[in-house]
Amino acid sequence: VQLQASGGGLVQAGGSLRLSCAASGIAFSINVMAWYRQAPGKQRDLVASITSGGSTVYEDSVKGRFTISRDSAKNTVYLHMNNLKPGDTAVYYCKVNPLLGAAYWGEGTLVTVSS
């Protein structure tokens, strides 16, 4: 199983980035795909999630700025981030929950927002 995340980088406040995470080698259909983030010295928290049916959940601070989407045929999840703020600086991790079996985590991608 491999989760390949990409799209992180350095951006000025107010800018945009798009993260993507492609999953491969998973035997079962993927139910939930999600993005988490972890800032230095803090715990890893949910940013957004999306089910196979398209239902989404967002952390309050990103509502209206971030959009999660998925291409189920490609087992890929995206996070479109607009109006980025310095407080969004963190390592972002993707997570997938297959219908059966354990969840899988991708390696993080660093997002740095400068003021």
N, C-alpha and C positions, 0 to 999 in steps of 0.2 A: 504494500500500500504506500502510495506517495501522494502528498499534498504539496503542490508547488505554488507558493504565493509570490506575487510580484506587484510592483506599482508604488512602493513606498519611496520616500525621498524628502528633500528639503523644499519647503515652500513658504512664501511669505503669508502673513495673516491676511485673510480674505481670499486666498487662492483656493485651488481645487486640485484634487488627486483622485485617481480611480485605482482601487486595489482589485486584484483578481486572484483566485485560488482554484486551481484545477486538481481534481482528485482522480487518481487512477488506481487500478488494482483492487478495488473494493468489490466483493462478491455479490453483495445485496444492493437493492435500490436504496438510494439515500433519502431519508425522511427530512431531517432538519439540517440546514447549513447555516453557519453563523460566523460572525466576527466578534472577537474579544480584543481587548487592549490592556496593556499593562504599562503604566508609567513608572519611572524609577522610584523605588521605595514603596510602591503601592501594590495592592492585590490585582489579579487579573479579573476584569469585569466584562460583562456582556455589553456589546455595542448595539448589535442588531442581529436578528435571526429571521429565517424564512423557511416555511414548510414546503413540502412537495406540492401542496395545493395553492401556494402563493400567499399564505397568511404571514404577516410580518409583525415583528415586535422591535421597538427602538428604546434605547436608553433615553431618558428625558432630555439630557443636554444636547443630544444630536438630532432630535426631532425637528423636521423642517430644513435640516442642512444635509443630512446623510440619507442615501437611498440604497437599500440592499436589493439585489436582483439575482436571478440564477438562470443558467441555461442547463436544464436537466439532461438534455441529450449529450452535453459535453461534460456533465458532472462538474460544472464550474459555477462559482459564486463570485459576485462582484460587490464592491462597496464604493459608491460614488459619493465623494465627500466635497461639499461646497462650503464656502464661507468659513474656511478653517481658522481656528483660533489657537493661540499658544497652548491652551489647556488641552488641546487634542494631541499634543506631542506624546507619543508612546510607541511601544512595539505592538503591532497589530497581528493577531493570530486568527487563522481560520480553523473552524471545527466542523466536522460532519458527523451526523448520527445516522448510521444505516438502519434499515428496518429491523435487522437482527444483528446482534453482536455489539461489541464495544464501539465507543466513539473514537475518532481519530483527530489528532491535532497536526496542523502544519507548522513549519518553522516560521518564526515571526518575520515581519517586514517593518522596518523602522520608518515612522513618519515624524518629521521634525517641522514644527511651524514656528517661524521666527516672527517677532513683533516688529 
